[in-house]
Amino acid sequence: MLAARAGLKVIRLHDARHTHASLMLKQGVHPKIVQERLGHASIKIISLHIPM
């Protein structure tokens, strides 16, 4: 893979998506906005990204 040859850690697309959601929440983006951006049907899924 290109990332491995460049010495970068290989991550799955899903991991990048999770990181994106977590960073948005950490920056104070409202969970409803995060839900819409990720295309989740329920805001309950977003609660999995919120650190407790």
C-alpha positions as CSV (number, residue, x, y, z in Angstrom):
1,M,0.0,0.0,0.0
2,L,1.1,3.5,-0.7
3,A,0.6,4.6,3.0
4,A,2.8,1.7,4.2
5,R,5.6,2.5,1.7
6,A,5.5,6.2,2.9
7,G,5.9,5.0,6.4
8,L,2.4,6.0,7.5
9,K,0.1,4.0,9.7
10,V,-2.5,2.2,7.6
11,I,-6.0,2.9,8.9
12,R,-9.4,1.7,7.6
13,L,-11.8,4.2,6.1
14,H,-14.2,3.4,9.0
15,D,-11.5,4.4,11.5
16,A,-11.1,7.8,9.8
17,R,-14.8,8.3,9.9
18,H,-14.9,7.5,13.6
19,T,-12.0,9.9,14.2
20,H,-13.8,12.6,12.2
21,A,-16.9,12.2,14.4
22,S,-14.9,12.3,17.6
23,L,-13.0,15.4,16.6
24,M,-16.2,17.2,15.6
25,L,-17.8,16.4,19.0
26,K,-14.6,17.4,20.8
27,Q,-14.7,20.8,19.0
28,G,-18.2,21.3,20.3
29,V,-20.1,20.5,17.1
30,H,-23.7,19.7,18.1
31,P,-24.3,15.9,18.0
32,K,-27.3,16.4,15.6
33,I,-24.9,18.0,13.0
34,V,-22.5,15.1,13.4
35,Q,-25.4,12.6,13.0
36,E,-26.5,14.3,9.8
37,R,-22.9,14.5,8.4
38,L,-22.4,10.8,9.0
39,G,-25.8,9.8,7.7
40,H,-26.9,8.0,10.9
41,A,-30.6,7.5,11.2
42,S,-30.5,8.0,15.0
43,I,-28.6,10.3,17.2
44,K,-28.2,7.4,19.6
45,I,-25.3,6.1,17.4
46,I,-23.5,9.3,17.9
47,S,-23.5,8.8,21.7
48,L,-20.9,6.0,21.1
49,H,-18.4,8.7,20.0
50,I,-18.9,10.8,23.1
51,P,-16.3,10.0,25.7
52,M,-17.9,9.3,29.1
